[in-house]
Amino acid sequence: MTSLRFAFLFLLLSFSALAQKDYKLWLQYNETSNSVMISEYKSNLKGIVVLGNSETIKIAEKELKTGFSDMLGNISEIKSDIKGENNLIVGSESNLNAEIKNELQSDFAKINDEGFIVKTVSFKNKKQIIITGKNDVAVLYGVFNFLRILQTNKSIKNLNIADSPKTSIRILNHWDNLDRTVERGYAGFSLWNWQKLPDFIDQRYIDYARANASIGINGTVLTNVNANALILTPQYLEKVEALANVFRPYGIKVYLTARFSAPIEIGGLKTADPKDPEVINWWKNKSAEIYKRIPDFGGFLVKANSEGQPGPQNYGRDHVDGANMLADAVAPFGGIIMWRAFVYSEHDANDRAKQAYAEFQPYDGKFKENVIVQVKNGAIDFQPREPFHPLFGAMPKTPLMMEFQITQEYLGFSTHLVFLPKLFQEVLESDTYQKGKGSTVAKVVDGTLYQNKLTGIAGVANIGNDLNWTGHPFAQANWYGFGRLAWNPYLDSETIADEWLRSTFSNDENFIKPVKSIMIESREAVVNYMTPLGLHHIMDTGHHYGPGPWVSNLSRPEWNPTYYHKADQNGIGFDRSKSGTNAVSQYVPEVADLFDNLETCPEKDLLWFHHVSWDYKLKNGQTLWNGLALKYQEGVNQAAAMQNVWNKAGKYVDSERFNEVKMLLEIQYKEAKWWRDACLLYFQQFSGKELPEGVEKPTQTLEYFKSLKFPFAPGNG
Ligand code: GCW
């Protein structure tokens, strides 16, 4: 009996110790096993001197101490002793002594307000490492950067880093509802426990802020863009204030979504017309009320006149009227308005891909200076692959921010391992040619192409209250990678994967090399088994889980997959060329011609821009039908290869995370086959051709796949 109880207790303890690993994200601070590095670290870190006493600095100090004790085992040698050498000196510019400040003059000239310096300096013949910046949050960023160096087992002998974020708003968009469901959320319920706030502060809020600060995220929109006006009532603002207080020392500002009809719904007004003086006043007072509670409140994110959300057009006004009215309300307090360009009209079903550009481009230069227009990475909707949105670069007088989707609405929910930084990088590197060659999307977004002051990158969060935050252990890498790219849109996704794997699992090369390669390949794999060769929007309805290329009965034409693939006896694809909807004309001529011409259109975007026959010859000599089928098969093969690699990773990973990933990869493989079979059987009705050699026989009939229903798929409200 006793031994049974003991065994149970042991199990319980080891379970919680393991579960913590999942929870700890990329901040594992695993004990360093490399003896050479340990001795280097220890000999360079004799003392630690922390200057200043703000809450932020205390957080930085605690982080360093946790990091050192966890990674280096014994921190008893680390004393605060500024007189000796090999100290780590941590503090903001104003807290440094004059000599050190002098030493770092040229480094300070290189960084902006959020940038940091991590540098080995010698003064009075004594070697020290300095972590500094212009304020304490910047110092905290430097501290996390320094700890990452240790986590990834890099040398600290001669540090010389001066790094600043390239964008000013690095922000998560939570599509969290007040009832704690998360629209398109696949990691449980919302983190925000509105019922227990403001008095109960969940440790999760603190850990969330810490994780974000560690990757430089400096803003969070707490609520869904499909907004509820109640968040703007005193009852909720009190709770928002409590969260803002938790996040502030981590450098994170809180933002809210503003429901355009709030003046009616909670203000008792008859209208929400942005030109109505009472409405204008209402928003001014509401803003003042918010800023009284939260002096550093970031501002509002608005989805207006899109998918049923109210907006200025309900009153015969336009997006500029709406955005500018709100901009005036928050301007006195330094707030901003992020106005979304995700619009498509039910009255113009010609080509949904053209609508955001058609509607927004003419507004260039008309928005107030504290408005930034938030544009999705592609013109349809976060598909596994989309060409870059034509608005990027096309509004030189308007700051545009990027909206990426970190949550995998269209990429297998939290069940599929898909490393999204690869997708993000592809978009950021795309060349808009707006100011000639080299006018990349990254340069639009970081403001260097048009010298915008306001710059930003938003990511629709994949975070919920699941123990591991993101549902899939590898989805943590997408949160991490988003933050790193928001900080520096020029980072290579392979570097990001490397950092993340080392910080999250292990520094063992035998683990890193193969697992990194599956991460890097995973994005192309999902494109292959879901939407190869430029196919898009062929998922099932509503929940968007699994394939549904046959769906054609939805009330709006552009909601139907058949609208997007246009498969018929003659072929497949959406003709957006000059002889089709001419969507290509929304790009500058260099890009338009590239996409327009079948010879030059990248094959990865082929069916996005062209309707081609089943016999069309691909570059590899295959017919389109055979090539398409082989791509689907390739995706399945890639999913299988991912399993093979992971199955050999067991000895480098704790058993809990190892098994989780193993089970998830098994589901991913099954679902890859489901996508392949359902899509090929459906398209085969039109092509009338046999599957080519090398493509496996379908596992079920088309009727079977069509009959599948998922009434309680997550994320669908
Ligand atoms: O991606 C689509 C989603 C909606 C979402 C909308 C948007 C928040 O299916 O759930 O609504 O886009 O981005 O506004």
Boltz pocket constraint, residues with backbone or C-beta under 6 A from the ligand:
constraints:
  - pocket:
      binder: B
      contacts: [[A, 175], [A, 183], [A, 184], [A, 225], [A, 226], [A, 303], [A, 307], [A, 342], [A, 381], [A, 382], [A, 409], [A, 542]]
      max_distance: 6.0
